[in-house]
Amino acid sequence: MPQLNPTPWFMILVFSWLVFLTIIPSKVLKHASTNEPASLSVEKPKTEPWNWPWH
């Protein structure tokens, strides 16, 4: 049964992990965020209770 022979599949696994751990993180980290996060204001908005018609 050829699928039980780990020789070719192990090398495919090793090379794919090498790609995942070396090339892809550098490409992902090069992307810049288009929308920089704005600082939140310290002031809390004033909320009012709802006037429910059945209360």
C-alpha positions as CSV (number, residue, x, y, z in Angstrom):
1,M,0.0,0.0,0.0
2,P,1.9,3.1,-1.2
3,Q,0.0,5.6,1.1
4,L,1.7,4.0,4.1
5,N,5.1,4.9,2.8
6,P,6.0,8.2,4.7
7,T,9.0,9.2,2.6
8,P,7.4,11.5,0.0
9,W,4.6,12.8,2.3
10,F,7.0,13.7,5.1
11,M,9.1,15.9,2.7
12,I,5.9,17.5,1.4
13,L,5.0,18.2,5.0
14,V,8.4,19.7,5.9
15,F,8.5,21.9,2.8
16,S,5.0,23.2,3.3
17,W,5.8,24.1,6.9
18,L,9.0,25.8,5.8
19,V,6.9,27.9,3.5
20,F,4.3,28.7,6.1
21,L,6.9,29.7,8.7
22,T,9.3,31.7,6.5
23,I,7.6,33.3,3.5
24,I,4.0,33.8,4.5
25,P,4.5,35.6,7.9
26,S,6.8,38.2,6.2
27,K,4.2,38.9,3.5
28,V,1.4,39.2,6.0
29,L,3.3,41.6,8.3
30,K,4.2,43.9,5.4
31,H,0.5,44.9,4.9
32,A,-0.3,48.3,6.5
33,S,-3.6,48.9,8.1
34,T,-5.7,51.3,6.0
35,N,-7.8,52.6,8.9
36,E,-5.7,53.6,11.9
37,P,-7.6,53.2,15.1
38,A,-8.9,56.4,16.6
39,S,-8.5,57.2,20.2
40,L,-11.7,56.8,22.2
41,S,-12.9,59.8,24.1
42,V,-12.8,59.6,27.9
43,E,-16.2,61.3,28.1
44,K,-19.1,58.8,28.3
45,P,-22.2,59.5,26.2
46,K,-25.3,60.5,28.1
47,T,-27.9,57.9,28.0
48,E,-31.6,58.2,28.9
49,P,-34.0,55.4,29.8
50,W,-36.6,54.3,27.3
51,N,-40.2,55.2,27.9
52,W,-42.0,51.9,27.3
53,P,-45.7,52.4,26.5
54,W,-46.8,49.4,28.8
55,H,-45.0,50.7,31.9
